[in-house]
Amino acid sequence: MSKVKHYETMFILKPTLTEEETVAQIELVKANIEKNGGEIVSFDNMGTRPLAYEIQRNKRGYYFVIYFKSPANAILELERNYRINENIIRFIFIKYESKKEVAAWTKMSEDAAKKAAK
């Protein structure tokens, strides 16, 4: 089994989704992370924001960030799930490796957890 690494994923959902559909998409992403051996540390709902440029005729999107720990081999499967999900219009995975990066990841995930607790 590969070593567990620290990751952050940001994804943008279509703005045409209802609140129930948005929650369902978030739960699907969380379930995929956990199904592939990941552990979700915190989650940040950044809300609706304008896109820098139009994507698939969308000018706005729902932004979400998830901080998680996962084996490195799980990221390929998570990316595949993102690509086949038509409601996710953009996504990115960021891996934190050095001690300095992991410390920054820890602070960001703690801030997101505090924000969610409010």
MOPAC internal coordinates of N, CA, C and O (Angstrom, degrees):
PM7 1SCF
backbone

  N    0.0000 0     0.00 0     0.00 0    0    0    0
  C    1.4504 1     0.00 0     0.00 0    1    0    0
  C    1.5294 1   109.42 1     0.00 0    2    1    0
  O    1.2310 1   121.01 1   -40.43 1    3    2    1
  N    1.3038 1   115.68 1   139.57 1    3    2    1
  C    1.4580 1   119.74 1  -178.12 1    5    3    2
  C    1.5302 1   111.02 1   -78.37 1    6    5    3
  O    1.2310 1   121.75 1   -20.69 1    7    6    5
  N    1.3159 1   114.25 1   159.31 1    7    6    5
  C    1.4672 1   120.82 1  -178.58 1    9    7    6
  C    1.5283 1   110.45 1   -68.41 1   10    9    7
  O    1.2310 1   121.15 1   -34.85 1   11   10    9
  N    1.3203 1   115.41 1   145.15 1   11   10    9
  C    1.4669 1   121.17 1   179.37 1   13   11   10
  C    1.5279 1   108.73 1   -77.48 1   14   13   11
  O    1.2310 1   120.64 1   -48.10 1   15   14   13
  N    1.3169 1   116.38 1   131.90 1   15   14   13
  C    1.4665 1   123.01 1  -179.79 1   17   15   14
  C    1.5266 1   109.35 1  -117.12 1   18   17   15
  O    1.2310 1   121.15 1   -15.04 1   19   18   17
  N    1.3211 1   115.40 1   164.96 1   19   18   17
  C    1.4613 1   122.42 1   177.83 1   21   19   18
  C    1.5282 1   108.62 1   -95.89 1   22   21   19
  O    1.2310 1   120.88 1   -48.04 1   23   22   21
  N    1.3382 1   115.91 1   131.96 1   23   22   21
  C    1.4646 1   120.88 1  -178.62 1   25   23   22
  C    1.5181 1   110.73 1  -135.05 1   26   25   23
  O    1.2310 1   122.34 1   -20.70 1   27   26   25
  N    1.3239 1   113.13 1   159.30 1   27   26   25
  C    1.4536 1   122.55 1   170.92 1   29   27   26
  C    1.5224 1   105.33 1  -132.00 1   30   29   27
  O    1.2310 1   120.48 1   -44.44 1   31   30   29
  N    1.3055 1   116.69 1   135.56 1   31   30   29
  C    1.4544 1   119.74 1   173.43 1   33   31   30
  C    1.5230 1   108.31 1  -126.33 1   34   33   31
  O    1.2310 1   121.84 1   -46.75 1   35   34   33
  N    1.3166 1   114.08 1   133.25 1   35   34   33
  C    1.4633 1   119.91 1   173.57 1   37   35   34
  C    1.5205 1   106.08 1  -116.35 1   38   37   35
  O    1.2310 1   121.29 1   -45.54 1   39   38   37
  N    1.3264 1   115.13 1   134.46 1   39   38   37
  C    1.4597 1   118.79 1   175.79 1   41   39   38
  C    1.5136 1   109.56 1  -137.63 1   42   41   39
  O    1.2310 1   121.47 1   -26.40 1   43   42   41
  N    1.3280 1   114.80 1   153.60 1   43   42   41
  C    1.4542 1   121.81 1  -178.22 1   45   43   42
  C    1.5182 1   108.06 1  -118.51 1   46   45   43
  O    1.2310 1   121.00 1   -55.86 1   47   46   45
  N    1.3267 1   115.70 1   124.14 1   47   46   45
  C    1.4673 1   121.49 1   178.07 1   49   47   46
  C    1.5220 1   109.77 1   -96.75 1   50   49   47
  O    1.2310 1   121.18 1   -25.54 1   51   50   49
  N    1.3241 1   115.34 1   154.46 1   51   50   49
  C    1.4630 1   121.33 1   177.73 1   53   51   50
  C    1.5284 1   110.44 1   -59.42 1   54   53   51
  O    1.2310 1   119.83 1   -39.08 1   55   54   53
  N    1.3216 1   117.93 1   140.92 1   55   54   53
  C    1.4598 1   120.37 1  -179.65 1   57   55   54
  C    1.5330 1   113.44 1   -75.72 1   58   57   55
  O    1.2310 1   119.97 1   170.55 1   59   58   57
  N    1.3179 1   117.66 1    -9.45 1   59   58   57
  C    1.4640 1   121.39 1  -178.09 1   61   59   58
  C    1.5276 1   113.11 1   -83.12 1   62   61   59
  O    1.2310 1   120.00 1   175.36 1   63   62   61
  N    1.3355 1   117.60 1    -4.64 1   63   62   61
  C    1.4616 1   121.18 1  -179.25 1   65   63   62
  C    1.5263 1   110.40 1   -74.14 1   66   65   63
  O    1.2310 1   121.13 1   -35.13 1   67   66   65
  N    1.3355 1   115.45 1   144.87 1   67   66   65
  C    1.4673 1   119.45 1   174.35 1   69   67   66
  C    1.5293 1   108.10 1   -75.23 1   70   69   67
  O    1.2310 1   120.70 1    -9.34 1   71   70   69
  N    1.3211 1   116.26 1   170.66 1   71   70   69
  C    1.4621 1   119.88 1  -179.77 1   73   71   70
  C    1.5279 1   110.96 1   -61.94 1   74   73   71
  O    1.2310 1   120.48 1   139.88 1   75   74   73
  N    1.3411 1   116.68 1   -40.12 1   75   74   73
  C    1.4670 1   120.46 1   179.37 1   77   75   74
  C    1.5341 1   110.56 1   -64.91 1   78   77   75
  O    1.2310 1   120.30 1   137.83 1   79   78   77
  N    1.3295 1   117.02 1   -42.17 1   79   78   77
  C    1.4687 1   120.57 1   179.06 1   81   79   78
  C    1.5247 1   111.05 1   -65.48 1   82   81   79
  O    1.2310 1   120.36 1   142.03 1   83   82   81
  N    1.3205 1   116.91 1   -37.97 1   83   82   81
  C    1.4655 1   121.04 1   178.28 1   85   83   82
  C    1.5238 1   110.30 1   -63.41 1   86   85   83
  O    1.2310 1   120.31 1   133.69 1   87   86   85
  N    1.3260 1   117.02 1   -46.31 1   87   86   85
  C    1.4693 1   121.34 1   178.55 1   89   87   86
  C    1.5264 1   109.78 1   -61.35 1   90   89   87
  O    1.2310 1   120.20 1   138.42 1   91   90   89
  N    1.3261 1   117.23 1   -41.58 1   91   90   89
  C    1.4705 1   121.14 1   179.24 1   93   91   90
  C    1.5278 1   110.94 1   -62.39 1   94   93   91
  O    1.2310 1   120.13 1   139.92 1   95   94   93
  N    1.3363 1   117.36 1   -40.08 1   95   94   93
  C    1.4719 1   120.64 1   179.19 1   97   95   94
  C    1.5283 1   110.82 1   -65.88 1   98   97   95
  O    1.2310 1   120.52 1   139.06 1   99   98   97
  N    1.3270 1   116.62 1   -40.94 1   99   98   97
  C    1.4659 1   120.51 1   178.96 1  101   99   98
  C    1.5247 1   109.93 1   -63.56 1  102  101   99
  O    1.2310 1   120.53 1   135.27 1  103  102  101
  N    1.3278 1   116.60 1   -44.73 1  103  102  101
  C    1.4695 1   120.38 1   179.07 1  105  103  102
  C    1.5266 1   111.25 1   -63.16 1  106  105  103
  O    1.2310 1   120.48 1   144.07 1  107  106  105
  N    1.3405 1   116.68 1   -35.93 1  107  106  105
  C    1.4671 1   120.96 1   177.28 1  109  107  106
  C    1.5261 1   110.80 1   -63.37 1  110  109  107
  O    1.2310 1   120.32 1   135.21 1  111  110  109
  N    1.3241 1   116.99 1   -44.79 1  111  110  109
  C    1.4665 1   121.16 1   178.77 1  113  111  110
  C    1.5297 1   109.94 1   -62.95 1  114  113  111
  O    1.2310 1   120.42 1   133.83 1  115  114  113
  N    1.3409 1   116.80 1   -46.17 1  115  114  113
  C    1.4694 1   120.06 1   178.79 1  117  115  114
  C    1.5270 1   111.17 1   -60.65 1  118  117  115
  O    1.2310 1   120.43 1   137.56 1  119  118  117
  N    1.3329 1   116.77 1   -42.44 1  119  118  117
  C    1.4717 1   120.69 1   179.77 1  121  119  118
  C    1.5277 1   110.90 1   -63.53 1  122  121  119
  O    1.2310 1   120.16 1   140.57 1  123  122  121
  N    1.3316 1   117.31 1   -39.43 1  123  122  121
  C    1.4691 1   120.60 1   178.34 1  125  123  122
  C    1.5232 1   111.36 1   -64.43 1  126  125  123
  O    1.2310 1   120.34 1   140.47 1  127  126  125
  N    1.3271 1   116.96 1   -39.53 1  127  126  125
  C    1.4679 1   119.92 1   178.30 1  129  127  126
  C    1.5246 1   109.59 1   -62.99 1  130  129  127
  O    1.2310 1   120.38 1   132.67 1  131  130  129
  N    1.3266 1   116.87 1   -47.33 1  131  130  129
  C    1.4639 1   120.65 1  -178.20 1  133  131  130
  C    1.5280 1   111.91 1   -68.77 1  134  133  131
  O    1.2310 1   120.43 1   143.86 1  135  134  133
  N    1.3284 1   116.79 1   -36.14 1  135  134  133
  C    1.4677 1   120.92 1   179.40 1  137  135  134
  C    1.5297 1   111.31 1   -63.96 1  138  137  135
  O    1.2310 1   120.61 1   149.58 1  139  138  137
  N    1.3342 1   116.45 1   -30.42 1  139  138  137
  C    1.4612 1   121.29 1  -179.15 1  141  139  138
  C    1.5241 1   112.71 1   -94.23 1  142  141  139
  O    1.2310 1   120.29 1  -159.20 1  143  142  141
  N    1.3217 1   117.04 1    20.80 1  143  142  141
  C    1.4580 1   120.89 1   173.77 1  145  143  142
  C    1.5125 1   114.73 1    89.21 1  146  145  143
  O    1.2310 1   119.86 1  -169.03 1  147  146  145
  N    1.3274 1   117.87 1    10.97 1  147  146  145
  C    1.4547 1   120.79 1  -179.17 1  149  147  146
  C    1.5183 1   112.49 1   -90.12 1  150  149  147
  O    1.2310 1   121.41 1   -19.57 1  151  150  149
  N    1.3197 1   114.90 1   160.43 1  151  150  149
  C    1.4581 1   121.58 1   177.31 1  153  151  150
  C    1.5252 1   107.67 1  -125.90 1  154  153  151
  O    1.2310 1   120.04 1   -63.41 1  155  154  153
  N    1.3208 1   117.53 1   116.59 1  155  154  153
  C    1.4563 1   122.00 1  -178.79 1  157  155  154
  C    1.5214 1   108.74 1   -78.04 1  158  157  155
  O    1.2310 1   121.04 1   -54.27 1  159  158  157
  N    1.3331 1   115.61 1   125.73 1  159  158  157
  C    1.4570 1   120.96 1  -178.95 1  161  159  158
  C    1.5237 1   109.99 1   -94.94 1  162  161  159
  O    1.2310 1   120.37 1   133.68 1  163  162  161
  N    1.3368 1   116.90 1   -46.32 1  163  162  161
  C    1.4639 1   119.81 1   177.23 1  165  163  162
  C    1.5209 1   109.72 1  -156.88 1  166  165  163
  O    1.2310 1   121.71 1   -11.42 1  167  166  165
  N    1.3324 1   114.34 1   168.58 1  167  166  165
  C    1.4569 1   122.63 1  -173.05 1  169  167  166
  C    1.5192 1   108.18 1  -141.67 1  170  169  167
  O    1.2310 1   120.09 1   -42.98 1  171  170  169
  N    1.3235 1   117.44 1   137.02 1  171  170  169
  C    1.4610 1   121.19 1  -179.41 1  173  171  170
  C    1.5224 1   109.78 1  -128.53 1  174  173  171
  O    1.2310 1   121.01 1   -61.51 1  175  174  173
  N    1.3307 1   115.68 1   118.49 1  175  174  173
  C    1.4552 1   122.00 1   174.83 1  177  175  174
  C    1.5179 1   106.49 1   -90.93 1  178  177  175
  O    1.2310 1   120.24 1   -71.08 1  179  178  177
  N    1.3228 1   117.15 1   108.92 1  179  178  177
  C    1.4597 1   121.37 1  -176.62 1  181  179  178
  C    1.5285 1   111.92 1   -89.35 1  182  181  179
  O    1.2310 1   120.55 1   175.08 1  183  182  181
  N    1.3251 1   116.56 1    -4.92 1  183  182  181
  C    1.4569 1   120.85 1   176.20 1  185  183  182
  C    1.5154 1   113.74 1    81.76 1  186  185  183
  O    1.2310 1   121.34 1     9.15 1  187  186  185
  N    1.3264 1   115.04 1  -170.85 1  187  186  185
  C    1.4553 1   121.40 1  -179.82 1  189  187  186
  C    1.5175 1   109.12 1   -83.92 1  190  189  187
  O    1.2310 1   121.48 1   -46.37 1  191  190  189
  N    1.3143 1   114.77 1   133.63 1  191  190  189
  C    1.4588 1   120.69 1   179.63 1  193  191  190
  C    1.5209 1   109.13 1  -139.85 1  194  193  191
  O    1.2310 1   120.83 1   -26.05 1  195  194  193
  N    1.3307 1   116.03 1   153.95 1  195  194  193
  C    1.4703 1   118.21 1   174.86 1  197  195  194
  C    1.5274 1   109.90 1   -71.81 1  198  197  195
  O    1.2310 1   120.52 1   -35.76 1  199  198  197
  N    1.3089 1   116.62 1   144.24 1  199  198  197
  C    1.4616 1   121.56 1   176.96 1  201  199  198
  C    1.5225 1   109.06 1   -81.68 1  202  201  199
  O    1.2310 1   120.41 1   -26.55 1  203  202  201
  N    1.3196 1   116.82 1   153.45 1  203  202  201
  C    1.4617 1   120.97 1   178.28 1  205  203  202
  C    1.5233 1   110.53 1   -65.01 1  206  205  203
  O    1.2310 1   121.20 1   147.83 1  207  206  205
  N    1.3266 1   115.32 1   -32.17 1  207  206  205
  C    1.4614 1   121.50 1   176.87 1  209  207  206
  C    1.5176 1   107.88 1  -149.65 1  210  209  207
  O    1.2310 1   120.88 1   -20.37 1  211  210  209
  N    1.3001 1   115.92 1   159.63 1  211  210  209
  C    1.4602 1   120.92 1  -177.00 1  213  211  210
  C    1.5326 1   110.49 1   -67.33 1  214  213  211
  O    1.2310 1   120.88 1   -47.22 1  215  214  213
  N    1.3298 1   115.92 1   132.78 1  215  214  213
  C    1.4638 1   122.01 1   178.32 1  217  215  214
  C    1.5236 1   107.57 1  -125.21 1  218  217  215
  O    1.2310 1   120.27 1   -58.74 1  219  218  217
  N    1.3087 1   117.10 1   121.26 1  219  218  217
  C    1.4723 1   122.09 1   179.91 1  221  219  218
  C    1.5311 1   111.06 1    49.05 1  222  221  219
  O    1.2310 1   120.74 1  -135.01 1  223  222  221
  N    1.3128 1   116.20 1    44.99 1  223  222  221
  C    1.4688 1   124.26 1   179.60 1  225  223  222
  C    1.5297 1   114.10 1    65.43 1  226  225  223
  O    1.2310 1   120.22 1  -163.05 1  227  226  225
  N    1.3160 1   117.18 1    16.95 1  227  226  225
  C    1.4674 1   121.84 1   176.78 1  229  227  226
  C    1.5170 1   109.22 1  -105.39 1  230  229  227
  O    1.2310 1   120.81 1   -45.89 1  231  230  229
  N    1.3348 1   116.05 1   134.11 1  231  230  229
  C    1.4646 1   121.02 1   178.38 1  233  231  230
  C    1.5219 1   111.62 1  -104.87 1  234  233  231
  O    1.2310 1   120.41 1   168.19 1  235  234  233
  N    1.3257 1   116.82 1   -11.81 1  235  234  233
  C    1.4637 1   122.90 1   178.72 1  237  235  234
  C    1.5262 1   108.34 1  -132.98 1  238  237  235
  O    1.2310 1   120.65 1   -12.61 1  239  238  237
  N    1.3290 1   116.35 1   167.39 1  239  238  237
  C    1.4521 1   120.47 1   176.70 1  241  239  238
  C    1.5126 1   111.36 1  -161.43 1  242  241  239
  O    1.2310 1   120.71 1   -20.52 1  243  242  241
  N    1.3251 1   116.24 1   159.48 1  243  242  241
  C    1.4626 1   122.78 1   174.93 1  245  243  242
  C    1.5309 1   107.70 1   -89.21 1  246  245  243
  O    1.2310 1   120.30 1   -60.31 1  247  246  245
  N    1.3149 1   117.02 1   119.69 1  247  246  245
  C    1.4611 1   122.19 1  -177.87 1  249  247  246
  C    1.5257 1   109.97 1   -98.43 1  250  249  247
  O    1.2310 1   120.76 1   -44.98 1  251  250  249
  N    1.3324 1   116.15 1   135.02 1  251  250  249
  C    1.4611 1   122.65 1   177.95 1  253  251  250
  C    1.5197 1   109.79 1  -139.15 1  254  253  251
  O    1.2310 1   120.60 1   -36.51 1  255  254  253
  N    1.3298 1   116.45 1   143.49 1  255  254  253
  C    1.4587 1   122.32 1   177.38 1  257  255  254
  C    1.5266 1   107.43 1  -127.14 1  258  257  255
  O    1.2310 1   121.04 1   -45.22 1  259  258  257
  N    1.3349 1   115.61 1   134.78 1  259  258  257
  C    1.4584 1   121.13 1   175.62 1  261  259  258
  C    1.5257 1   107.99 1  -124.36 1  262  261  259
  O    1.2310 1   120.65 1   -52.20 1  263  262  261
  N    1.3342 1   116.36 1   127.80 1  263  262  261
  C    1.4619 1   122.56 1   174.66 1  265  263  262
  C    1.5207 1   106.92 1   -99.58 1  266  265  263
  O    1.2310 1   120.55 1   -54.10 1  267  266  265
  N    1.3402 1   116.56 1   125.90 1  267  266  265
  C    1.4575 1   118.79 1  -176.89 1  269  267  266
  C    1.5229 1   111.58 1  -149.48 1  270  269  267
  O    1.2310 1   121.54 1   -16.76 1  271  270  269
  N    1.3341 1   114.67 1   163.24 1  271  270  269
  C    1.4644 1   122.97 1   174.27 1  273  271  270
  C    1.5092 1   106.19 1  -111.98 1  274  273  271
  O    1.2310 1   120.97 1   -42.24 1  275  274  273
  N    1.3348 1   115.75 1   137.76 1  275  274  273
  C    1.4562 1   119.03 1  -175.75 1  277  275  274
  C    1.5218 1   110.33 1  -159.39 1  278  277  275
  O    1.2310 1   120.45 1   -25.66 1  279  278  277
  N    1.3490 1   116.74 1   154.34 1  279  278  277
  C    1.4592 1   119.01 1   170.55 1  281  279  278
  C    1.5293 1   109.08 1   -65.60 1  282  281  279
  O    1.2310 1   120.25 1   -34.14 1  283  282  281
  N    1.3048 1   117.13 1   145.86 1  283  282  281
  C    1.4643 1   121.78 1  -176.68 1  285  283  282
  C    1.5306 1   112.45 1   -60.25 1  286  285  283
  O    1.2310 1   120.16 1   146.50 1  287  286  285
  N    1.3374 1   117.29 1   -33.50 1  287  286  285
  C    1.4675 1   120.03 1  -177.14 1  289  287  286
  C    1.5330 1   112.82 1   -70.74 1  290  289  287
  O    1.2310 1   119.39 1   167.39 1  291  290  289
  N    1.3257 1   118.76 1   -12.61 1  291  290  289
  C    1.4691 1   121.58 1  -179.31 1  293  291  290
  C    1.5323 1   111.95 1   -79.85 1  294  293  291
  O    1.2310 1   120.02 1   159.50 1  295  294  293
  N    1.3172 1   117.56 1   -20.50 1  295  294  293
  C    1.4634 1   120.94 1  -175.08 1  297  295  294
  C    1.5205 1   111.83 1   -63.98 1  298  297  295
  O    1.2310 1   119.73 1   141.80 1  299  298  297
  N    1.3058 1   118.12 1   -38.20 1  299  298  297
  C    1.4730 1   120.33 1   178.74 1  301  299  298
  C    1.5257 1   111.68 1   -60.61 1  302  301  299
  O    1.2310 1   120.44 1   138.59 1  303  302  301
  N    1.3198 1   116.76 1   -41.41 1  303  302  301
  C    1.4721 1   120.38 1   178.59 1  305  303  302
  C    1.5287 1   110.41 1   -68.42 1  306  305  303
  O    1.2310 1   119.86 1   141.07 1  307  306  305
  N    1.3184 1   117.86 1   -38.93 1  307  306  305
  C    1.4611 1   120.61 1   178.05 1  309  307  306
  C    1.5304 1   110.70 1   -64.32 1  310  309  307
  O    1.2310 1   120.35 1   137.77 1  311  310  309
  N    1.3282 1   116.93 1   -42.23 1  311  310  309
  C    1.4695 1   120.54 1   176.84 1  313  311  310
  C    1.5171 1   110.74 1   -61.22 1  314  313  311
  O    1.2310 1   120.19 1   138.61 1  315  314  313
  N    1.3171 1   117.23 1   -41.39 1  315  314  313
  C    1.4697 1   121.03 1   179.01 1  317  315  314
  C    1.5253 1   109.99 1   -60.85 1  318  317  315
  O    1.2310 1   120.40 1   136.94 1  319  318  317
  N    1.3319 1   116.84 1   -43.06 1  319  318  317
  C    1.4677 1   120.70 1   178.57 1  321  319  318
  C    1.5297 1   111.48 1   -63.58 1  322  321  319
  O    1.2310 1   120.37 1   141.08 1  323  322  321
  N    1.3180 1   116.90 1   -38.92 1  323  322  321
  C    1.4701 1   120.53 1   177.92 1  325  323  322
  C    1.5271 1   110.02 1   -63.45 1  326  325  323
  O    1.2310 1   120.70 1   135.88 1  327  326  325
  N    1.3403 1   116.27 1   -44.12 1  327  326  325
  C    1.4733 1   120.23 1  -175.89 1  329  327  326
  C    1.5314 1   112.54 1   -65.13 1  330  329  327
  O    1.2310 1   119.65 1   146.04 1  331  330  329
  N    1.3189 1   118.27 1   -33.96 1  331  330  329
  C    1.4702 1   119.54 1  -178.46 1  333  331  330
  C    1.5289 1   112.73 1   -86.71 1  334  333  331
  O    1.2310 1   120.20 1   172.82 1  335  334  333
  N    1.3337 1   117.22 1    -7.18 1  335  334  333
  C    1.4604 1   121.26 1   178.37 1  337  335  334
  C    1.5263 1   108.85 1   -86.88 1  338  337  335
  O    1.2310 1   120.23 1   -69.81 1  339  338  337
  N    1.3156 1   117.16 1   110.19 1  339  338  337
  C    1.4624 1   121.05 1  -175.68 1  341  339  338
  C    1.5270 1   113.38 1   -71.08 1  342  341  339
  O    1.2310 1   119.33 1   167.30 1  343  342  341
  N    1.3221 1   118.88 1   -12.70 1  343  342  341
  C    1.4617 1   121.58 1   179.35 1  345  343  342
  C    1.5266 1   113.10 1   -85.86 1  346  345  343
  O    1.2310 1   119.92 1   166.20 1  347  346  345
  N    1.3340 1   117.76 1   -13.80 1  347  346  345
  C    1.4628 1   122.08 1   176.83 1  349  347  346
  C    1.5285 1   107.15 1   -94.76 1  350  349  347
  O    1.2310 1   120.90 1   -64.09 1  351  350  349
  N    1.3442 1   115.88 1   115.91 1  351  350  349
  C    1.4623 1   118.25 1  -175.86 1  353  351  350
  C    1.5282 1   112.81 1   -93.65 1  354  353  351
  O    1.2310 1   119.30 1   156.57 1  355  354  353
  N    1.3364 1   118.94 1   -23.43 1  355  354  353
  C    1.4587 1   123.40 1   174.59 1  357  355  354
  C    1.5141 1   108.89 1  -152.46 1  358  357  355
  O    1.2310 1   120.94 1   -27.60 1  359  358  357
  N    1.3491 1   115.80 1   152.40 1  359  358  357
  C    1.4599 1   120.38 1   176.45 1  361  359  358
  C    1.5148 1   109.93 1  -155.42 1  362  361  359
  O    1.2310 1   121.28 1   -18.66 1  363  362  361
  N    1.3123 1   115.16 1   161.34 1  363  362  361
  C    1.4577 1   121.09 1   174.96 1  365  363  362
  C    1.5273 1   108.15 1  -151.91 1  366  365  363
  O    1.2310 1   121.28 1   -33.48 1  367  366  365
  N    1.3348 1   115.15 1   146.52 1  367  366  365
  C    1.4595 1   121.92 1   172.45 1  369  367  366
  C    1.5154 1   107.16 1  -116.25 1  370  369  367
  O    1.2310 1   120.42 1   -44.16 1  371  370  369
  N    1.3218 1   116.81 1   135.84 1  371  370  369
  C    1.4549 1   121.73 1   176.63 1  373  371  370
  C    1.5209 1   107.37 1  -123.75 1  374  373  371
  O    1.2310 1   121.13 1   -51.87 1  375  374  373
  N    1.3491 1   115.44 1   128.13 1  375  374  373
  C    1.4677 1   120.76 1   179.44 1  377  375  374
  C    1.5252 1   108.90 1  -102.69 1  378  377  375
  O    1.2310 1   120.89 1   -46.19 1  379  378  377
  N    1.3245 1   115.90 1   133.81 1  379  378  377
  C    1.4587 1   122.28 1   178.47 1  381  379  378
  C    1.5266 1   107.98 1  -107.95 1  382  381  379
  O    1.2310 1   120.53 1   -58.98 1  383  382  381
  N    1.3517 1   116.59 1   121.02 1  383  382  381
  C    1.4605 1   119.52 1  -173.50 1  385  383  382
  C    1.5284 1   114.37 1  -115.86 1  386  385  383
  O    1.2310 1   119.71 1   128.08 1  387  386  385
  N    1.3322 1   118.15 1   -51.92 1  387  386  385
  C    1.4618 1   120.10 1  -175.32 1  389  387  386
  C    1.5344 1   110.33 1   -70.39 1  390  389  387
  O    1.2310 1   121.05 1   -15.59 1  391  390  389
  N    1.3318 1   115.60 1   164.41 1  391  390  389
  C    1.4709 1   119.83 1   179.83 1  393  391  390
  C    1.5292 1   110.94 1   -60.11 1  394  393  391
  O    1.2310 1   120.51 1   141.14 1  395  394  393
  N    1.3259 1   116.63 1   -38.86 1  395  394  393
  C    1.4590 1   121.18 1  -179.90 1  397  395  394
  C    1.5304 1   110.31 1   -65.11 1  398  397  395
  O    1.2310 1   120.48 1   137.02 1  399  398  397
  N    1.3375 1   116.70 1   -42.98 1  399  398  397
  C    1.4713 1   121.05 1   179.10 1  401  399  398
  C    1.5279 1   110.96 1   -65.42 1  402  401  399
  O    1.2310 1   120.40 1   138.01 1  403  402  401
  N    1.3409 1   116.84 1   -41.99 1  403  402  401
  C    1.4704 1   120.83 1   179.98 1  405  403  402
  C    1.5283 1   110.03 1   -64.94 1  406  405  403
  O    1.2310 1   120.23 1   143.23 1  407  406  405
  N    1.3384 1   117.17 1   -36.77 1  407  406  405
  C    1.4683 1   120.37 1   177.22 1  409  407  406
  C    1.5319 1   109.92 1   -64.54 1  410  409  407
  O    1.2310 1   119.98 1   138.68 1  411  410  409
  N    1.3308 1   117.64 1   -41.32 1  411  410  409
  C    1.4645 1   121.31 1   177.53 1  413  411  410
  C    1.5325 1   109.94 1   -65.35 1  414  413  411
  O    1.2310 1   120.16 1   139.35 1  415  414  413
  N    1.3393 1   117.31 1   -40.65 1  415  414  413
  C    1.4697 1   122.36 1   178.37 1  417  415  414
  C    1.5266 1   109.82 1   -60.54 1  418  417  415
  O    1.2310 1   120.90 1   136.70 1  419  418  417
  N    1.3438 1   115.87 1   -43.30 1  419  418  417
  C    1.4641 1   120.91 1  -179.45 1  421  419  418
  C    1.5212 1   110.67 1   -61.99 1  422  421  419
  O    1.2310 1   120.23 1   135.66 1  423  422  421
  N    1.3321 1   117.17 1   -44.34 1  423  422  421
  C    1.4671 1   120.85 1   179.23 1  425  423  422
  C    1.5248 1   110.66 1   -63.79 1  426  425  423
  O    1.2310 1   119.98 1   134.87 1  427  426  425
  N    1.3359 1   117.63 1   -45.13 1  427  426  425
  C    1.4679 1   120.58 1  -179.75 1  429  427  426
  C    1.5284 1   111.28 1   -63.30 1  430  429  427
  O    1.2310 1   120.57 1   139.08 1  431  430  429
  N    1.3317 1   116.52 1   -40.92 1  431  430  429
  C    1.4743 1   119.03 1  -178.84 1  433  431  430
  C    1.5334 1   110.43 1   -69.01 1  434  433  431
  O    1.2310 1   120.14 1   144.06 1  435  434  433
  N    1.3341 1   117.34 1   -35.94 1  435  434  433
  C    1.4673 1   120.46 1   177.13 1  437  435  434
  C    1.5381 1   110.10 1   -66.52 1  438  437  435
  O    1.2310 1   120.40 1   138.51 1  439  438  437
  N    1.3422 1   116.84 1   -41.49 1  439  438  437
  C    1.4642 1   120.18 1   177.18 1  441  439  438
  C    1.5064 1   111.61 1   -61.84 1  442  441  439
  O    1.2310 1   120.16 1   138.81 1  443  442  441
  N    1.3377 1   117.30 1   -41.19 1  443  442  441
  C    1.4580 1   121.49 1   178.59 1  445  443  442
  C    1.5247 1   110.55 1   -64.72 1  446  445  443
  O    1.2310 1   120.36 1   140.14 1  447  446  445
  N    1.3359 1   116.92 1   -39.86 1  447  446  445
  C    1.4628 1   120.48 1   179.15 1  449  447  446
  C    1.5340 1   110.64 1   -65.37 1  450  449  447
  O    1.2310 1   120.26 1   139.93 1  451  450  449
  N    1.3309 1   117.11 1   -40.07 1  451  450  449
  C    1.4779 1   120.79 1   178.04 1  453  451  450
  C    1.5295 1   109.86 1   -64.36 1  454  453  451
  O    1.2310 1   120.67 1   137.98 1  455  454  453
  N    1.3257 1   116.33 1   -42.02 1  455  454  453
  C    1.4768 1   120.73 1  -179.75 1  457  455  454
  C    1.5240 1   110.20 1   -63.41 1  458  457  455
  O    1.2310 1   120.34 1   139.64 1  459  458  457
  N    1.3342 1   116.95 1   -40.36 1  459  458  457
  C    1.4694 1   121.22 1  -179.72 1  461  459  458
  C    1.5230 1   111.37 1   -69.12 1  462  461  459
  O    1.2310 1   120.30 1   150.53 1  463  462  461
  N    1.3275 1   117.03 1   -29.47 1  463  462  461
  C    1.4545 1   121.15 1  -178.11 1  465  463  462
  C    1.5262 1   113.15 1   -74.21 1  466  465  463
  O    1.2310 1   120.57 1   160.16 1  467  466  465
  N    1.3283 1   116.52 1   -19.84 1  467  466  465
  C    1.4798 1   120.60 1  -179.02 1  469  467  466
  C    1.4934 1   112.86 1   -68.56 1  470  469  467
  O    1.2310 1   120.10 1   180.00 1  471  470  469

